[in-house]
Amino acid sequence: MHFIKDVKDVKFSFLEKPPASTMTYAFVYVNNHNEYFAVKNGERLSRSELRIGKYKRVYTVNMQQQTITYKEEVPSATRGRRFSVNLFIDIAVEHPERLVEQNAGEFGHIINNNLPFWVESEARFFPIEEELSFARHIEEFFLTSPLVKVLREAGIVVRNIRVLIRQGIRDQRHDEAIADLDRNAELSAYQEALDLEEARRISASIKEALQAGDFITAGKL
């Protein structure tokens, strides 16, 4: 995930205009005094601006939104139980000149490389039944933590966080098996109650028949 797509030396020409930026790609010009100037959203430098600024290099910056994806099962604080984490982080360059100045073109790779370690270490603080709290913790981290400030200083913004946390597949099957056992126990208890009620009804009918001297009916029951 590279935000800086290209770097070229600036070549001044009286005949050709500097290239125009687009909505998806910006240009950042740099001179020998490390002064940075960004051109974006369809704008372009004029030949006079290029000459006056004495720009020596131009960086092409990808302004399109990019999504960091993380899908893994990680251990929870509950022994032997795991979370299934589906995390999507939408990021984009807002200030391309900051990105170039701080040489942060590979910031997406840095997040990708460190995200698995962070998620797994944080998951160990949450019991398996607190998946919603763990999800909120992840969302708040990418919206309010010091990382957000670091990203903004590098010209990058987090546009959206989507996170879904459930029990791991094995734990889901485990809970489903327990639920089946509970349902079977409830059905067994219900059937036993019906059988007991039927036995009481028959007993009462036999008693009534005997009291009435109807031994034939009592024998049939």
BALOBA-1460 file (C-alpha; in Angstrom, 3 decimals):
// residues 221
<rec num="1" residu="m" x="0.000" y="0.000" z="0.000"/>
<rec num="2" residu="h" x="2.051" y="2.900" z="-1.350"/>
<rec num="3" residu="f" x="0.704" y="6.444" z="-1.272"/>
<rec num="4" residu="i" x="3.675" y="7.849" z="-3.179"/>
<rec num="5" residu="k" x="3.415" y="6.413" z="-6.667"/>
<rec num="6" residu="d" x="6.305" y="8.156" z="-8.403"/>
<rec num="7" residu="v" x="9.194" y="10.621" z="-7.965"/>
<rec num="8" residu="k" x="10.721" y="12.528" z="-10.848"/>
<rec num="9" residu="d" x="13.122" y="15.365" z="-11.455"/>
<rec num="10" residu="v" x="11.401" y="18.536" z="-12.603"/>
<rec num="11" residu="k" x="12.264" y="19.545" z="-16.150"/>
<rec num="12" residu="f" x="11.307" y="23.094" z="-17.064"/>
<rec num="13" residu="s" x="10.019" y="23.704" z="-20.569"/>
<rec num="14" residu="f" x="8.836" y="26.885" z="-22.275"/>
<rec num="15" residu="l" x="6.681" y="24.778" z="-24.593"/>
<rec num="16" residu="e" x="4.968" y="22.271" z="-22.275"/>
<rec num="17" residu="k" x="2.807" y="23.070" z="-19.269"/>
<rec num="18" residu="p" x="3.396" y="21.227" z="-15.985"/>
<rec num="19" residu="p" x="1.025" y="18.241" z="-15.674"/>
<rec num="20" residu="a" x="-2.441" y="18.768" z="-14.197"/>
<rec num="21" residu="s" x="-3.430" y="16.962" z="-11.024"/>
<rec num="22" residu="t" x="-6.645" y="14.932" z="-10.792"/>
<rec num="23" residu="m" x="-9.153" y="14.044" z="-8.081"/>
<rec num="24" residu="t" x="-7.227" y="10.818" z="-7.473"/>
<rec num="25" residu="y" x="-3.603" y="11.930" z="-7.890"/>
<rec num="26" residu="a" x="-1.856" y="15.013" z="-6.512"/>
<rec num="27" residu="f" x="1.597" y="16.442" z="-7.202"/>
<rec num="28" residu="v" x="3.978" y="17.677" z="-4.529"/>
<rec num="29" residu="y" x="6.849" y="19.878" z="-5.684"/>
<rec num="30" residu="v" x="10.026" y="20.228" z="-3.629"/>
<rec num="31" residu="n" x="12.951" y="22.624" z="-4.060"/>
<rec num="32" residu="n" x="16.483" y="22.558" z="-2.681"/>
<rec num="33" residu="h" x="15.356" y="24.474" z="0.422"/>
<rec num="34" residu="n" x="12.965" y="21.625" z="1.309"/>
<rec num="35" residu="e" x="9.942" y="23.787" z="0.627"/>
<rec num="36" residu="y" x="6.892" y="21.731" z="-0.346"/>
<rec num="37" residu="f" x="3.997" y="22.777" z="-2.534"/>
<rec num="38" residu="a" x="0.970" y="20.559" z="-3.245"/>
<rec num="39" residu="v" x="-1.187" y="20.699" z="-6.349"/>
<rec num="40" residu="k" x="-4.427" y="18.683" z="-6.301"/>
<rec num="41" residu="n" x="-8.095" y="18.523" z="-7.374"/>
<rec num="42" residu="g" x="-7.409" y="19.182" z="-11.041"/>
<rec num="43" residu="e" x="-5.098" y="22.177" z="-10.528"/>
<rec num="44" residu="r" x="-1.638" y="22.618" z="-12.037"/>
<rec num="45" residu="l" x="1.368" y="24.866" z="-11.572"/>
<rec num="46" residu="s" x="1.957" y="27.558" z="-14.134"/>
<rec num="47" residu="r" x="5.319" y="27.711" z="-15.867"/>
<rec num="48" residu="s" x="6.144" y="30.929" z="-13.994"/>
<rec num="49" residu="e" x="5.254" y="29.350" z="-10.610"/>
<rec num="50" residu="l" x="7.433" y="26.383" z="-11.439"/>
<rec num="51" residu="r" x="10.358" y="28.657" z="-12.351"/>
<rec num="52" residu="i" x="9.960" y="31.030" z="-9.374"/>
<rec num="53" residu="g" x="9.687" y="28.135" z="-6.886"/>
<rec num="54" residu="k" x="12.868" y="26.569" z="-8.264"/>
<rec num="55" residu="y" x="11.349" y="23.116" z="-7.742"/>
<rec num="56" residu="k" x="13.706" y="20.218" z="-8.417"/>
<rec num="57" residu="r" x="11.560" y="17.154" z="-7.727"/>
<rec num="58" residu="v" x="7.891" y="16.260" z="-8.071"/>
<rec num="59" residu="y" x="6.108" y="13.455" z="-6.198"/>
<rec num="60" residu="t" x="2.930" y="11.808" z="-7.474"/>
<rec num="61" residu="v" x="0.662" y="11.018" z="-4.507"/>
<rec num="62" residu="n" x="-2.298" y="8.643" z="-4.580"/>
<rec num="63" residu="m" x="-5.277" y="10.438" z="-3.002"/>
<rec num="64" residu="q" x="-7.691" y="7.524" z="-3.346"/>
<rec num="65" residu="q" x="-9.158" y="5.910" z="-0.265"/>
<rec num="66" residu="q" x="-7.460" y="2.651" z="0.654"/>
<rec num="67" residu="t" x="-8.723" y="-0.059" z="2.985"/>
<rec num="68" residu="i" x="-6.626" y="-1.972" z="5.467"/>
<rec num="69" residu="t" x="-8.200" y="-5.391" z="6.065"/>
<rec num="70" residu="y" x="-7.629" y="-7.736" z="8.990"/>
<rec num="71" residu="k" x="-9.418" y="-11.094" z="9.364"/>
<rec num="72" residu="e" x="-8.094" y="-13.472" z="11.981"/>
<rec num="73" residu="e" x="-8.997" y="-15.508" z="15.065"/>
<rec num="74" residu="v" x="-7.155" y="-14.385" z="18.200"/>
<rec num="75" residu="p" x="-7.078" y="-15.723" z="21.790"/>
<rec num="76" residu="s" x="-9.385" y="-14.013" z="24.296"/>
<rec num="77" residu="a" x="-8.860" y="-13.628" z="28.047"/>
<rec num="78" residu="t" x="-10.968" y="-16.781" z="28.506"/>
<rec num="79" residu="r" x="-8.761" y="-19.831" z="28.426"/>
<rec num="80" residu="g" x="-9.119" y="-21.837" z="25.234"/>
<rec num="81" residu="r" x="-11.652" y="-19.425" z="23.678"/>
<rec num="82" residu="r" x="-10.972" y="-17.262" z="20.629"/>
<rec num="83" residu="f" x="-12.411" y="-14.150" z="18.993"/>
<rec num="84" residu="s" x="-13.051" y="-13.998" z="15.255"/>
<rec num="85" residu="v" x="-12.030" y="-10.453" z="14.232"/>
<rec num="86" residu="n" x="-13.101" y="-8.799" z="10.969"/>
<rec num="87" residu="l" x="-11.621" y="-5.304" z="10.781"/>
<rec num="88" residu="f" x="-11.675" y="-2.798" z="7.918"/>
<rec num="89" residu="i" x="-9.931" y="0.595" z="8.209"/>
<rec num="90" residu="d" x="-10.485" y="3.172" z="5.460"/>
<rec num="91" residu="i" x="-7.629" y="5.695" z="5.204"/>
<rec num="92" residu="a" x="-6.752" y="8.399" z="2.684"/>
<rec num="93" residu="v" x="-4.266" y="11.210" z="2.138"/>
<rec num="94" residu="e" x="-5.657" y="14.621" z="3.047"/>
<rec num="95" residu="h" x="-2.464" y="16.723" z="2.941"/>
<rec num="96" residu="p" x="-0.043" y="15.268" z="0.376"/>
<rec num="97" residu="e" x="2.683" y="17.790" z="1.198"/>
<rec num="98" residu="r" x="2.840" y="16.483" z="4.787"/>
<rec num="99" residu="l" x="3.034" y="12.912" z="3.521"/>
<rec num="100" residu="v" x="6.042" y="13.719" z="1.329"/>
<rec num="101" residu="e" x="7.710" y="15.924" z="3.930"/>
<rec num="102" residu="q" x="7.599" y="13.146" z="6.534"/>
<rec num="103" residu="n" x="8.455" y="10.429" z="4.006"/>
<rec num="104" residu="a" x="5.329" y="8.543" z="5.098"/>
<rec num="105" residu="g" x="4.456" y="7.021" z="1.742"/>
<rec num="106" residu="e" x="4.487" y="3.498" z="3.173"/>
<rec num="107" residu="f" x="2.468" y="4.304" z="6.304"/>
<rec num="108" residu="g" x="-0.186" y="1.810" z="5.192"/>
<rec num="109" residu="h" x="2.409" y="-0.958" z="5.210"/>
<rec num="110" residu="i" x="3.493" y="0.045" z="8.712"/>
<rec num="111" residu="i" x="-0.085" y="-0.256" z="9.990"/>
<rec num="112" residu="n" x="-0.559" y="-3.562" z="8.185"/>
<rec num="113" residu="n" x="2.615" y="-5.010" z="9.663"/>
<rec num="114" residu="n" x="1.846" y="-3.967" z="13.235"/>
<rec num="115" residu="l" x="-1.924" y="-4.471" z="13.295"/>
<rec num="116" residu="p" x="-1.861" y="-8.258" z="13.964"/>
<rec num="117" residu="f" x="0.378" y="-7.843" z="17.012"/>
<rec num="118" residu="w" x="-1.752" y="-5.024" z="18.431"/>
<rec num="119" residu="v" x="-5.096" y="-6.792" z="17.956"/>
<rec num="120" residu="e" x="-3.830" y="-10.027" z="19.477"/>
<rec num="121" residu="s" x="-2.281" y="-8.303" z="22.503"/>
<rec num="122" residu="e" x="-5.449" y="-6.255" z="23.178"/>
<rec num="123" residu="a" x="-7.757" y="-9.264" z="22.779"/>
<rec num="124" residu="r" x="-6.174" y="-10.925" z="25.810"/>
<rec num="125" residu="f" x="-7.763" y="-8.271" z="28.073"/>
<rec num="126" residu="f" x="-11.333" y="-9.226" z="27.086"/>
<rec num="127" residu="p" x="-13.256" y="-12.374" z="28.133"/>
<rec num="128" residu="i" x="-14.999" y="-14.233" z="25.313"/>
<rec num="129" residu="e" x="-18.447" y="-12.900" z="26.286"/>
<rec num="130" residu="e" x="-17.294" y="-9.254" z="25.937"/>
<rec num="131" residu="e" x="-16.985" y="-9.177" z="22.143"/>
<rec num="132" residu="l" x="-18.992" y="-5.937" z="21.895"/>
<rec num="133" residu="s" x="-16.681" y="-4.173" z="24.358"/>
<rec num="134" residu="f" x="-13.658" y="-5.388" z="22.425"/>
<rec num="135" residu="a" x="-15.153" y="-4.058" z="19.172"/>
<rec num="136" residu="r" x="-15.786" y="-0.626" z="20.744"/>
<rec num="137" residu="h" x="-12.229" y="-0.614" z="22.076"/>
<rec num="138" residu="i" x="-10.843" y="-1.119" z="18.564"/>
<rec num="139" residu="e" x="-13.091" y="1.579" z="17.096"/>
<rec num="140" residu="e" x="-12.118" y="4.111" z="19.775"/>
<rec num="141" residu="f" x="-8.423" y="3.366" z="19.294"/>
<rec num="142" residu="f" x="-8.498" y="4.246" z="15.608"/>
<rec num="143" residu="l" x="-10.625" y="7.346" z="16.185"/>
<rec num="144" residu="t" x="-9.222" y="8.899" z="19.375"/>
<rec num="145" residu="s" x="-5.826" y="7.369" z="20.200"/>
<rec num="146" residu="p" x="-2.411" y="9.065" z="19.726"/>
<rec num="147" residu="l" x="-2.136" y="7.086" z="16.483"/>
<rec num="148" residu="v" x="-4.755" y="9.402" z="14.961"/>
<rec num="149" residu="k" x="-2.548" y="12.415" z="15.725"/>
<rec num="150" residu="v" x="0.479" y="10.706" z="14.186"/>
<rec num="151" residu="l" x="-1.501" y="9.927" z="11.043"/>
<rec num="152" residu="r" x="-2.796" y="13.499" z="10.757"/>
<rec num="153" residu="e" x="0.713" y="14.871" z="11.128"/>
<rec num="154" residu="a" x="1.649" y="12.658" z="8.179"/>
<rec num="155" residu="g" x="-1.295" y="14.022" z="6.178"/>
<rec num="156" residu="i" x="-3.390" y="10.841" z="6.500"/>
<rec num="157" residu="v" x="-6.927" y="10.582" z="7.885"/>
<rec num="158" residu="v" x="-8.989" y="7.618" z="9.063"/>
<rec num="159" residu="r" x="-12.309" y="7.947" z="7.260"/>
<rec num="160" residu="n" x="-14.142" y="4.931" z="8.593"/>
<rec num="161" residu="i" x="-13.801" y="1.902" z="10.859"/>
<rec num="162" residu="r" x="-15.835" y="-1.254" z="10.402"/>
<rec num="163" residu="v" x="-15.331" y="-4.016" z="12.927"/>
<rec num="164" residu="l" x="-17.225" y="-7.227" z="13.579"/>
<rec num="165" residu="i" x="-16.156" y="-9.493" z="16.412"/>
<rec num="166" residu="r" x="-17.692" y="-12.865" z="17.156"/>
<rec num="167" residu="q" x="-16.641" y="-16.043" z="18.855"/>
<rec num="168" residu="g" x="-14.286" y="-18.203" z="16.846"/>
<rec num="169" residu="i" x="-15.758" y="-20.950" z="14.646"/>
<rec num="170" residu="r" x="-14.813" y="-23.693" z="17.079"/>
<rec num="171" residu="d" x="-16.379" y="-21.803" z="19.985"/>
<rec num="172" residu="q" x="-19.541" y="-21.145" z="18.006"/>
<rec num="173" residu="r" x="-19.896" y="-24.867" z="17.379"/>
<rec num="174" residu="h" x="-19.211" y="-25.523" z="21.059"/>
<rec num="175" residu="d" x="-21.996" y="-23.158" z="22.122"/>
<rec num="176" residu="e" x="-24.354" y="-24.603" z="19.509"/>
<rec num="177" residu="a" x="-23.727" y="-28.090" z="20.896"/>
<rec num="178" residu="i" x="-24.491" y="-26.855" z="24.436"/>
<rec num="179" residu="a" x="-27.664" y="-25.157" z="23.168"/>
<rec num="180" residu="d" x="-28.735" y="-28.431" z="21.540"/>
<rec num="181" residu="l" x="-28.202" y="-30.255" z="24.822"/>
<rec num="182" residu="d" x="-30.261" y="-27.623" z="26.643"/>
<rec num="183" residu="r" x="-33.061" y="-27.905" z="24.089"/>
<rec num="184" residu="n" x="-33.041" y="-31.697" z="24.336"/>
<rec num="185" residu="a" x="-33.167" y="-31.478" z="28.127"/>
<rec num="186" residu="e" x="-36.121" y="-29.092" z="27.927"/>
<rec num="187" residu="l" x="-37.942" y="-31.424" z="25.526"/>
<rec num="188" residu="s" x="-37.252" y="-34.407" z="27.786"/>
<rec num="189" residu="a" x="-38.538" y="-32.525" z="30.817"/>
<rec num="190" residu="y" x="-41.643" y="-31.471" z="28.893"/>
<rec num="191" residu="q" x="-42.310" y="-35.050" z="27.746"/>
<rec num="192" residu="e" x="-41.835" y="-36.348" z="31.295"/>
<rec num="193" residu="a" x="-44.371" y="-33.786" z="32.523"/>
<rec num="194" residu="l" x="-46.860" y="-34.928" z="29.863"/>
<rec num="195" residu="d" x="-46.304" y="-38.595" z="30.742"/>
<rec num="196" residu="l" x="-46.801" y="-37.846" z="34.448"/>
<rec num="197" residu="e" x="-49.995" y="-35.932" z="33.749"/>
<rec num="198" residu="e" x="-51.296" y="-38.822" z="31.626"/>
<rec num="199" residu="a" x="-50.416" y="-41.330" z="34.364"/>
<rec num="200" residu="r" x="-52.305" y="-39.236" z="36.923"/>
<rec num="201" residu="r" x="-55.337" y="-39.042" z="34.627"/>
<rec num="202" residu="i" x="-55.390" y="-42.800" z="34.116"/>
<rec num="203" residu="s" x="-54.933" y="-43.407" z="37.852"/>
<rec num="204" residu="a" x="-57.845" y="-41.114" z="38.627"/>
<rec num="205" residu="s" x="-60.037" y="-42.885" z="36.013"/>
<rec num="206" residu="i" x="-59.200" y="-46.302" z="37.472"/>
<rec num="207" residu="k" x="-60.040" y="-45.093" z="40.940"/>
<rec num="208" residu="e" x="-63.400" y="-43.727" z="39.781"/>
<rec num="209" residu="a" x="-64.237" y="-46.992" z="37.946"/>
<rec num="210" residu="l" x="-63.388" y="-49.109" z="41.004"/>
<rec num="211" residu="q" x="-65.459" y="-46.900" z="43.254"/>
<rec num="212" residu="a" x="-68.355" y="-47.286" z="40.834"/>
<rec num="213" residu="g" x="-67.931" y="-51.092" z="40.772"/>
<rec num="214" residu="d" x="-67.040" y="-51.042" z="37.094"/>
<rec num="215" residu="f" x="-64.245" y="-53.605" z="37.272"/>
<rec num="216" residu="i" x="-64.251" y="-54.235" z="33.517"/>
<rec num="217" residu="t" x="-63.484" y="-50.604" z="32.695"/>
<rec num="218" residu="a" x="-60.881" y="-50.424" z="35.480"/>
<rec num="219" residu="g" x="-59.183" y="-53.528" z="34.016"/>
<rec num="220" residu="k" x="-59.050" y="-52.030" z="30.547"/>
<rec num="221" residu="l" x="-57.410" y="-48.850" z="31.898"/>
